[in-house]
C-alpha cells in the first residue's frame, strides 16, 4: 500500500528527485522511511494546519514515487515516477490521509530529442543570465552547467526564480511536453526581463546616488573654501552667510534644522529691502540663539546647596527642608528636573528670591517669567509668524535669555493669570508643566518642538483660589507662612540693613540701627506677613541719612525708635488693638489677609425694634451666612433670645468698614458675641477665637492658622480657641508664638461658651447609695 505524503510549496514532475529530512517525513506520515516504499504525494493548495486537513484543500493532480535512499545524515531521497490524478482522499481523525482512487496521467512526448536538447541548452543559458546578479551567481552557474534535462531545469527554476504556486502547478498540469517547454521558456524570459528592468532601475538609482554624493562633496569643499575666505576677510561676510554659519553651529535637532534650511532658502530669494526679509531673518536669529544642546547632569554638592539656602534666607525651615529633599532626589536620580513646586504665601515672604537661591545651589542659570496680568494664550505659546510683529512666547523667551536648556525658571504670580477672548493662558501652561508633554513643547512662533523636560519649573502665588484645578494638580504646593517679629528682626539685621547701607553708599561705620528702632519699624510701620514693606522702610531711613552725610555730617549716627517719625515722615500704621473695656456683645476674632494675619472685633448691639438683623462692615456672602447660623444657634441655646428679639433689632458690625471681609472662620466668634449680647455676660478682650460653626454646634477647621496666631500674639491676646481638627497645624507654629499664647482646641461651641463664662459648666452629681 502506498504512503501518502502531504507536501507544499514545490514543483513535482516525473523523473525528478525530491529531498526530505527524515524528521519531516516522519511528521508527515507517522512512519519511519524505508528504501523501496511507494509514495503518493498530496500537494496542498497552501500551508495547512492539521485542523484544515480536508479533501478540498488538496490539488487533484500529483505524482507518485519510490524512496531510493535513506542517508545516515538524516535525508530521504524520493524518485518521482509518473503523474497521477487523485480522485478520492479520506482524512481520518488522527489526521492521516488515504487515497482511494488513482489514475495515471502520463505526459505525451511530442518533441524531437535533438530539438529538445538544443532548447534545454538555451534555457540553461537563460537561467544563468537570470541569476547573474545573485550573490552566489558563480556557484549557480556551475550548478546550472551540470543540469541534464528539462526536469532538472524546472527544479532549479522553482528554487531560484520568483514563481507563484499557481504557476508551479500549471507546469504539472501540462499534458504535452512541448507546451511544458514553452511555459518554462516563458517563465525564465519573463523573469529575465523583469530582472533587466530592476537592474536598470538600480543602475539609475546608483547613478543618482553617485551624483548626490558628488554634489555633497562639492558643497563640503565650497563650505570649507568659503570658511577660509571668511576667516581671511571677516568684513566681507554677508548676513545670509553669517546665518548659514550660525545654523550649522547651533546643534539644533533634525526637525528644527529642516525648518531653518527651508526658511533660509526663502531668505536667499528675498531682497534685503523686502519686508519679509526682516521677519525671516529675525526668526532664524531666534532659532539659532536658543540652546539646543542637552546639558550634562552635574554632580550636586548637597552640603554647599544647604549652606547657600541658609545664607540667603533666614527661617523658612519647612520650605528649605522640602527644597533640599527635591535636590537630593534629583542628585540620586541624575535628573535635571523634579517635581514642579508651587510656592504660596503673602507678598515679601521670599518666594521669588528663593528660586534664585535654588539656581545658585544647583549651579544653573536663573530666569524669571512674570505672569501677573497675562490674559492672552499667545503670551505663553507665542504668536504665529503670519501675524505682523509676531514674537515667541514668554517660556521660549526665557529659554533664550537663560542661554541654556536646563535653567531654573520661576513662573511668578501664576495666580494672577486671567482668561479673555484671546484664549486661556492657564490652559496653555498645562503642556508646559506636564512632564509627559513638555519634551515636545511647540511654540507657535518657532513652529518646531523644543524639549523643556530639563527645565526646573518653580511657580509662585499669593493664593490658590484663582488657580484652575487641572493646573494645580500638576504642582506640589509649599506654603510660605508669614515671618514672626523675631524672624523679621533677624532678616533686617542680617540682610536688609547691610544691603540698604551698601546700596545707598553709606560707610558701615557711620550708620547703626538700634534694636528698638528695628523692632519699632516692624511693629509700628509695617503691616505684612513678609518683609517687603520692612525693606522699604529701612531704605527710606538710609536715604534720609544719606542726605545728612551729603550735607557734611561726620559723626556716627545711631537710629533710635524716637527718630523714626521724622526720618520716615509718616505716622505709625493702625493695627487693631485690644480694647480695655469689657462690654457684652464684643468678642475678639482672628482673620487672614494676603499680607498676613490680623485681629478683628465682632461688635453686636441691641436696639428697640421688631427683630430685624442689621449687618454692616462690608461682609461677604459667606460671612453673612455665618451670621445667620450663629443667630440660629444662639436662639436654640438661649430660650430668652426669642422674647428679646420680638422687641429688639440686632446690629452686627465688624470695624474697618472700607475693607471687604469674607469667609466662614468667624462663625465661632459671631456665635459667642451674640450669646454674650443676649445673656449680657462680658467676654475678656484677652480671649480670641477662630473656627467655622455648623447648625449642630460643631466647630470645623479653618485655614491660615499660623498667620492668625502670629497676629494674636502681636496684639497681646493671651488665650486662643481653635478647631480641634486644626490641632495638627500647631507643629508649624513658631515656638515664640506658642510661648505667648494659651491655645485651646475645641470641638463644640458649648466648650467655648462655658470657657468664657456664658454657659454654666455642668458638674455630675455623685450617685447616692441606697440603704
C-alpha positions, 0 to 999 in steps of 0.5 A: 500500500502506498504512503501518502505524503502531504507536501507544499510549496514545490514543483513535482514532475516525473523523473525528478528527485525530491529531498526530505529530512527524515524528521519531516517525513516522519511528521508527515506520515507517522512512519519511519522511511524505508528504501523501496516504499511507494509514495503518493504525494498530496500537494496542498493548495497552501500551508495547512494546519492539521485542523484544515486537513480536508479533501478540498484543500488538496490539488487533484493532480500529483505524482507518485514515487519510490524512496531510493535512499535513506542517508545516515545524515538524516535525508530521504531521497524520493524518485518521482515516477509518473503523474497521477490524478487523485480522485478520492482522499479520506482524512481520518481523525488522527489526521492521516490521509488515504487515497482511494482512487488513482489514475495515471496521467502520463505526459505525451512526448511530442518533441524531437530529442535533438530539438529538445536538447538544443532548447534545454541548452538555451534555457540553461543559458537563460537561467544563468543570465537570470541569476547573474546578479545573485550573490552566489551567481558563480556557484549557480552557474556551475550548478546550472552547467551540470543540469541534464534535462528539462526536469532538472531545469524546472527544479532549479527554476522553482528554487531560484526564480520568483514563481507563484504556486499557481504557476508551479502547478500549471507546469504539472498540469501540462499534458504535452511536453512541448507546451511544458517547454514553452511555459518554462521558456516563458517563465525564465524570459519573463523573469529575465526581463523583469530582472533587466528592468530592476537592474536598470532601475538600480543602475539609475538609482546608483547613478543618482546616488553617485551624483548626490554624493558628488554634489555633497562633496562639492558643497563640503569643499565650497563650505570649507573654501568659503570658511577660509575666505571668511576667516581671511576677510571677516568684513566681507561676510554677508548676513545670509552667510553669517546665518548659514554659519550660525545654523550649522553651529547651533546643534539644533535637532533634525526637525528644527534644522529642516525648518531653518534650511527651508526658511533660509532658502526663502531668505536667499530669494528675498531682497534685503529691502523686502519686508519679509526679509526682516521677519525671516531673518529675525526668526532664524536669529531666534532659532539659532540663539536658543540652546539646543544642546542637552546639558550634562547632569552635574554632580550636586554638592548637597552640603554647599546647596544647604549652606547657600539656602541658609545664607540667603534666607533666614527661617523658612525651615519647612520650605528649605527642608522640602527644597533640599529633599527635591535636590537630593532626589534629583542628585540620586536620580541624575535628573535635571528636573523634579517635581514642579513646586508651587510656592504660596504665601503673602507678598515679601515672604521670599518666594521669588528670591528663593528660586534664585537661591535654588539656581545658585545651589544647583549651579544653573542659570536663573530666569524669571517669567512674570505672569501677573496680568497675562490674559492672552494664550499667545503670551505663553505659546507665542504668536504665529509668524503670519501675524505682523510683529509676531514674537515667541512666547514668554517660556521660549523667551526665557529659554533664550535669555537663560542661554541654556536648556536646563535653567531654573525658571520661576513662573511668578504670580501664576495666580494672577493669570486671567482668561479673555477672548484671546484664549486661556493662558492657564490652559496653555501652561498645562503642556508646559508643566506636564512632564509627559508633554513638555519634551515636545513643547511647540511654540507657535512662533518657532513652529518646531518642538523644543524639549523643556523636560530639563527645565526646573519649573518653580511657580509662585502665588499669593493664593490658590483660589484663582488657580484652575484645578487641572493646573494645580494638580500638576504642582506640589504646593509649599506654603510660605507662612508669614515671618514672626517679629523675631524672624523679621528682626533677624532678616533686617539685621542680617540682610536688609540693613547691610544691603540698604547701607551698601546700596545707598553708599553709606560707610558701615561705620557711620550708620547703626540701627538700634534694636528698638528702632528695628523692632519699632519699624516692624511693629509700628510701620509695617503691616505684612506677613513678609518683609517687603514693606520692612525693606522699604522702610529701612531704605527710606531711613538710609536715604534720609541719612544719606542726605545728612552725610551729603550735607557734611555730617561726620559723626556716627549716627545711631537710629533710635525708635524716637527718630523714626517719625521724622526720618520716615515722615509718616505716622505709625500704621493702625493695627487693631488693638485690644480694647480695655473695656469689657462690654457684652456683645464684643468678642475678639476674632482672628482673620487672614489677609494676603499680607498676613494675619490680623485681629478683628472685633465682632461688635453686636448691639441691641436696639428697640425694634421688631427683630430685624438683623442689621449687618454692616462692615462690608461682609461677604456672602459667606460671612453673612451666612455665618451670621445667620447660623450663629443667630440660629444657634444662639436662639436654640441655646438661649430660650430668652433670645426669642422674647428679646428679639420680638422687641429688639433689632440686632446690629452686627458690625465688624470695624474697618468698614472700607475693607471687604471681609469674607469667609466662614472662620468667624462663625465661632466668634459671631456665635459667642458675641451674640450669646454674650449680647443676649445673656449680657455676660462680658467676654475678656478682650484677652480671649480670641477665637477662630473656627467655622460653626455648623447648625449642630454646634460643631466647630470645623477647621479653618485655614491660615492658622499660623498667620492668625496666631502670629497676629494674636500674639502681636496684639497681646491676646493671651488665650486662643480657641481653635478647631480641634481638627486644626490641632495638627497645624500647631507643629508649624507654629513658631515656638515664640508664638506658642510661648505667648499664647494659651491655645485651646482646641475645641470641638463644640461651641458649648466648650467655648461658651462655658470657657468664657463664662456664658454657659454654666459648666455642668458638674455630675452629681455623685450617685447616692447609695441606697440603704 
